């Protein structure tokens, strides 16, 4: 793992440290997670992608409702 140097305003740094403390993580872990969430595609993002695709699909259930057993039938 590489070390980096960041320049950050003092008030933002203090707020970040407080946020990290409230969430029981170090500021370093907080920054690392934020960068990962921003630039690294996570495995669990597939669910968000699926819902996005479903929202874009032009389909309708026509008001039909299913129960759990109906959904398991093949």
C-alpha positions as CSV (number, residue, x, y, z in Angstrom):
1,X,0.0,0.0,0.0
2,X,1.3,3.4,-0.9
3,X,1.4,6.5,1.3
4,X,0.2,9.8,-0.2
5,X,0.1,13.4,1.0
6,X,-3.1,15.4,0.7
7,X,-3.7,19.1,1.2
8,X,-7.0,19.8,3.0
9,X,-8.6,22.7,4.7
10,X,-8.3,22.6,8.5
11,X,-12.1,22.8,9.1
12,X,-12.7,20.0,6.6
13,X,-10.0,17.9,8.2
14,X,-11.6,18.4,11.7
15,X,-15.0,17.6,10.4
16,X,-13.7,14.4,8.7
17,X,-11.9,13.3,11.8
18,X,-15.0,13.8,13.9
19,X,-17.2,11.9,11.4
20,X,-14.6,9.1,11.4
21,X,-14.6,9.0,15.2
22,X,-18.4,8.9,15.3
23,X,-18.3,5.9,13.0
24,X,-15.5,4.1,14.8
25,X,-13.0,4.3,12.0
26,X,-9.7,6.1,11.5
27,X,-9.6,9.2,9.2
28,X,-7.3,7.2,7.0
29,X,-9.9,4.4,6.6
30,X,-12.6,6.9,5.9
31,X,-10.6,8.5,3.1
32,X,-9.6,5.2,1.7
33,X,-13.3,4.0,1.7
34,X,-14.5,7.2,0.0
35,X,-11.9,6.9,-2.7
36,X,-12.7,3.2,-3.3
37,X,-16.4,4.0,-3.5
38,X,-15.8,6.8,-5.9
39,X,-13.3,5.2,-8.3
40,X,-13.4,1.4,-7.8
41,X,-16.3,-0.6,-9.2
42,X,-17.6,-2.7,-6.3
43,X,-19.0,-6.2,-6.7
44,X,-22.3,-5.2,-5.0
45,X,-22.9,-2.4,-7.5
46,X,-24.5,-4.9,-9.8
47,X,-27.7,-4.6,-7.8
48,X,-27.9,-0.8,-8.4
49,X,-27.2,-1.4,-12.1
50,X,-30.0,-4.0,-12.3
51,X,-32.5,-1.7,-10.7
52,X,-31.4,1.1,-13.0
53,X,-32.0,-1.1,-16.0
54,X,-35.4,-2.2,-14.7
55,X,-36.4,1.4,-14.2
56,X,-35.4,2.2,-17.9
57,X,-37.3,-0.9,-19.3
58,X,-40.6,0.0,-20.8
59,X,-42.6,-2.9,-19.3
60,X,-45.6,-3.3,-17.0
61,X,-47.0,-6.1,-14.8
62,X,-50.5,-4.7,-15.9
63,X,-51.5,-4.7,-12.3
64,X,-51.0,-8.4,-11.9
65,X,-49.7,-9.4,-8.4
66,X,-47.8,-12.5,-7.4
67,X,-47.2,-14.2,-4.2
68,X,-43.9,-15.9,-3.1
69,X,-45.0,-19.4,-4.3
70,X,-45.8,-18.1,-7.7
71,X,-42.4,-16.6,-8.1
72,X,-40.7,-20.0,-7.3
73,X,-42.7,-21.9,-9.9
74,X,-40.7,-22.6,-13.0
